[in-house]
Amino acid sequence: MASQIRSAADEVDATVTGRYTGTTPGPDRPIIITTAFGVGKKKKYFTTSGAWDRDLLVATKDAALEGTSIIAADLHDKLLSVVKEA
């Protein structure tokens, strides 16, 4: 699995700086949590003030955990319709 992570990072010129891989009851695949970064070219990045509807947002740290928790609580029934409860 580590070689697949490295290969995927190489495809987008990113660097993986740490990883935790584990499984939990229920899902039929591993859950991977990683820290990765890439170096962008000057003036080729955008800030949140330049974000558009449907842009991909990568949230990290406390805000990501809290946001995920809020979404999971607010959308509990809808999530259960697509994900099996552990």
C-alpha positions as CSV (number, residue, x, y, z in Angstrom):
1,M,0.0,0.0,0.0
2,A,2.9,2.4,0.8
3,S,4.3,2.0,-2.7
4,Q,0.8,2.9,-4.2
5,I,0.7,6.0,-2.1
6,R,4.2,7.0,-3.2
7,S,3.4,6.3,-6.8
8,A,0.2,8.5,-6.6
9,A,2.2,11.3,-5.0
10,D,4.8,11.1,-7.7
11,E,2.2,11.5,-10.4
12,V,1.2,14.9,-9.0
13,D,4.7,15.9,-7.8
14,A,3.7,15.8,-4.1
15,T,5.7,14.7,-1.1
16,V,4.2,12.4,1.5
17,T,5.5,13.4,4.9
18,G,3.7,10.9,7.1
19,R,1.0,8.3,7.1
20,Y,-1.2,6.2,9.2
21,T,-3.0,3.2,7.6
22,G,-5.6,1.2,9.4
23,T,-8.8,-0.6,9.0
24,T,-12.0,-0.4,10.9
25,P,-15.0,-2.7,11.1
26,G,-17.4,-2.2,8.2
27,P,-15.6,-0.6,5.3
28,D,-14.3,-3.1,2.7
29,R,-11.1,-1.1,2.1
30,P,-8.4,0.6,4.2
31,I,-8.8,4.1,5.5
32,I,-5.7,6.1,4.8
33,I,-4.8,9.4,6.5
34,T,-1.8,11.2,5.3
35,T,0.1,14.5,5.3
36,A,1.3,15.5,1.8
37,F,2.3,18.7,0.2
38,G,3.4,20.0,-3.2
39,V,5.3,23.1,-4.1
40,G,3.4,25.4,-6.4
41,K,4.7,28.0,-8.9
42,K,4.5,31.6,-8.0
43,K,1.2,33.2,-8.9
44,K,-0.2,29.8,-9.8
45,Y,-2.2,29.1,-6.6
46,F,-5.4,30.5,-5.3
47,T,-6.7,31.5,-1.9
48,T,-10.1,30.9,-0.5
49,S,-11.2,34.3,-1.7
50,G,-10.7,33.0,-5.2
51,A,-12.6,29.8,-4.7
52,W,-15.6,28.9,-6.9
53,D,-18.6,26.6,-6.5
54,R,-17.5,22.9,-7.0
55,D,-13.8,23.7,-6.4
56,L,-12.1,21.0,-4.3
57,L,-11.3,22.1,-0.8
58,V,-8.7,20.3,1.3
59,A,-9.3,21.1,5.0
60,T,-6.8,20.1,7.7
61,K,-6.3,20.0,11.5
62,D,-8.9,21.0,14.0
63,A,-11.3,22.7,11.5
64,A,-11.4,19.6,9.3
65,L,-12.1,17.3,12.3
66,E,-14.8,19.6,13.7
67,G,-16.4,20.2,10.3
68,T,-16.5,16.5,9.5
69,S,-18.1,15.9,12.9
70,I,-20.8,18.5,12.3
71,I,-21.6,17.2,8.8
72,A,-21.8,13.7,10.0
73,A,-24.1,14.6,12.9
74,D,-26.3,16.9,10.7
75,L,-26.5,14.4,7.8
76,H,-26.6,11.2,9.9
77,D,-29.6,9.6,8.2
78,K,-28.5,10.5,4.7
79,L,-25.1,9.1,5.3
80,L,-26.5,5.9,6.6
81,S,-28.3,5.4,3.3
82,V,-24.9,5.2,1.5
83,V,-22.5,3.9,4.2
84,K,-23.1,0.9,6.4
85,E,-23.0,1.6,10.1
86,A,-20.1,0.0,11.9
